[in-house]
Amino acid sequence: MEETNLTTLHASIKTAIRAEFTTAQVPTIDYYARPKKTVTTPAIFFELTGLTPSEEDPGTEQSQMIASFTLYVMVSYRAEDAKLAVRELVGKLCNLIYYNRWGLKIGQAELTSAQPDQFSVEPGGTGNGSMQCFETWSIDWTNEILLGASVWDTDPEPIPTEVYVGFEPEIGPEHEDDYQQVMP
């Protein structure tokens, strides 16, 4: 894995989803933002919902994190066969998400759930208000990522290719000739 830029990760996810669906099929695909009063549907919104430390230590002084995402699929309740239409989109998206790395050097996506959800365009809404007019599902997944620069990223300095060992008390610059090469 390489250092993950969260802006790049969001853009890569959006690009991958857009590549799956034409604008005619799904006019709205974006990072999650509470829409104003109207949403052109079908719509797909996604957001980074959490970062949890991984139990793995990459040995690079980077933070290895489990990034949690939620994606919302919305279809107008007025659409023909809206309940089936939203489930068809969810199925296609689950297939797209499954093991995806979004073109980046990160851990593969792990699907955690896909289920009906509530969504409201009302600020602070619960999905039960008068503005609720969507068949909505959510999909949750995680990707393992690295945050921060690696201590081994020595660019423009070269990564060492030879390793020498010295034994105390004959250590330090004045004993450089006493060191023994152990690699390669």
Long-range contacts (C-beta under 8 A, 24 or more apart in sequence): 1-58, 1-64, 1-105, 1-106, 1-107, 1-144, 1-145, 1-146, 2-104, 2-105, 2-106, 2-146, 3-62, 3-146, 3-147, 3-148, 3-149, 3-150, 3-153, 4-67, 4-104, 4-106, 4-145, 4-146, 4-147, 6-48, 8-104, 9-48, 9-67, 9-102, 9-104, 9-106, 9-143, 9-145, 10-48, 12-102, 12-103, 12-104, 13-46, 13-69, 13-102, 14-46, 15-103, 16-96, 16-100, 16-102, 16-103, 17-44, 17-46, 17-93, 17-96, 20-92, 20-93, 20-96, 21-92, 26-89, 32-70, 32-72, 34-121, 34-123, 35-121, 36-121, 37-121, 37-131, 38-121, 39-74, 39-121, 39-134, 41-74, 41-75, 41-76, 41-79, 41-134, 42-73, 42-74, 42-75, 42-76, 42-79, 42-85, 42-86, 42-89, 43-72, 43-73, 43-74, 44-71, 44-72, 44-73, 44-74, 44-89, 44-93, 45-71, 45-72, 45-74, 46-70, 46-71, 46-72, 49-140, 51-147, 54-144, 56-144, 58-146, 58-150, 60-146, 60-150, 60-151, 60-152, 61-148, 61-150, 61-151, 62-146, 62-147, 62-148, 62-149, 62-150, 63-146, 63-147, 63-148, 64-144, 64-145, 64-146, 65-144, 65-145, 65-146, 65-147, 66-142, 66-143, 66-144, 66-145, 67-142, 67-143, 67-144, 67-145, 68-112, 68-140, 68-141, 68-142, 69-140, 69-141, 69-142, 69-143, 70-138, 70-139, 70-140, 71-97, 71-138, 71-139, 71-140, 71-141, 72-117, 72-119, 72-136, 72-137, 72-138, 73-136, 73-137, 73-138, 73-139, 74-119, 74-134, 74-135, 74-136, 75-134, 75-135, 75-136, 76-133, 76-134, 76-135, 77-133, 77-134, 77-135, 78-133, 79-135, 82-135, 83-135, 85-135, 86-135, 86-136, 86-137, 87-137, 89-137, 90-114, 90-137, 90-139, 93-139, 94-139, 97-139, 97-141, 101-143, 102-143, 106-143, 106-144, 106-145, 106-146, 107-143, 107-144, 107-145, 108-143, 109-141, 109-142, 109-143, 110-141, 110-142, 110-143, 111-139, 111-140, 111-141, 112-140, 112-141, 112-142, 113-138, 113-139, 113-140, 114-138, 114-139, 114-140
